Amino acid sequence: MTPELRQLRYFVAVAEEVSFTRAAARLTIAQQSLSQQITLLERMVGAKLFDRDSRGTALTEVGALFLPEARAVLSRADQAMAVVARAVRGEIGLLRMAFLATTANYLLPPVVRAVRDRFPDLELATEETTIGPLVEGVRSGRYDVAFTRPPLVDDLATRTLVREEVCAVLPEGHALADRPELTLSDLAAEPWLLTPRSSWAPWHDAYDAEFRAAGFEPKVVHRDASIQVLLGMVAAGVGVTRLARSASSLRRTGVVFVPLAGETVSTEMVWLPGNTSPVLPAVRETIAELAAASDLTAAG
């Protein structure tokens, strides 16, 4: 039979106070209840733990051997409770983050920095990925939180962190490169460079609707999932594309970013509503505070 933690605490209190009366007062319990619990404990260990007579209370030899062991058990229990409390507060544990490749270059550094500063003992696992695996990873629990363009799905919770301009990306020297602003219809006659339709159907459904609203169907001459490849193809004069303003940090030469009138795009923090990670709520709040206080597109 294993003693209860309560009985061990009672035993340690009596040993330290060398008095049942003082120990009962310290524990705020009746002295009779304390005596009964110590008697039960002695029965469990099969030996007397205290000598009690008219001269007072003293540990027996067995009691003296038992005291450091009881203290060690209580200390370990207290440590376990402290660990659980810190986990509940989001201070420790493991958090798995995914970053859409097109947002990682500017978003990953400030996000990771803010979380590590706030929760230095929290273990972070980060991964850069594309939109399909990112959404599936959040749904399956592989990722606790992700940072992406709007996934345009209904089963994930989102919070907007950044909103920025969408720009036409043109080769240097293009006839429209000097314009302060363009519309999508200005680019109707251009060859287009886009991501593969298979990369994420909701996005391409939205793109199709936007091109139709601008009055044309783009002539797509090349598709690639890598934004850096698309930028390289623009710089080579193969065609044009459109990207968030922050993508300009991926290529500094050979291309020109011209704002598209009225077009913006957001970066979203995404998580599964049923995710039970104890650290997730505190981390989400930390990142939301970071986004409210700084321009994350410039913070990386």
Sequence and secondary structure as in RCSB ss.txt:
>XXXX:A:sequence
MTPELRQLRYFVAVAEEVSFTRAAARLTIAQQSLSQQITLLERMVGAKLFDRDSRGTALTEVGALFLPEARAVLS
RADQAMAVVARAVRGEIGLLRMAFLATTANYLLPPVVRAVRDRFPDLELATEETTIGPLVEGVRSGRYDVAFTRP
PLVDDLATRTLVREEVCAVLPEGHALADRPELTLSDLAAEPWLLTPRSSWAPWHDAYDAEFRAAGFEPKVVHRDA
SIQVLLGMVAAGVGVTRLARSASSLRRTGVVFVPLAGETVSTEMVWLPGNTSPVLPAVRETIAELAAASDLTAAG
>XXXX:A:secstr
    HHHHHHHHHHHHHT HHHHHHHHTS HHHHHHHHHHHHHHHTS  EEEETTEEEE HHHHHHHHHHHHHHH
HHHHHHHHHHHHHTTSSEEEEEEEEHHHHHHHHHHHHHHHHHH TTEEEEEEEE HHHHHHHHHHTS SEEEES 
   SSSEEEEEEEEEEEEEEETT TTTT S B GGGGTTSEEEE  GGG HHHHHHHHHHHHHTT   EEEEE S
 HHHHHHHHHTTS BEEEEGGGGGG  SSEEEEEEEEEEEEEEEEE TT   TTHHHHHHHHHHHHHHS HHHH 
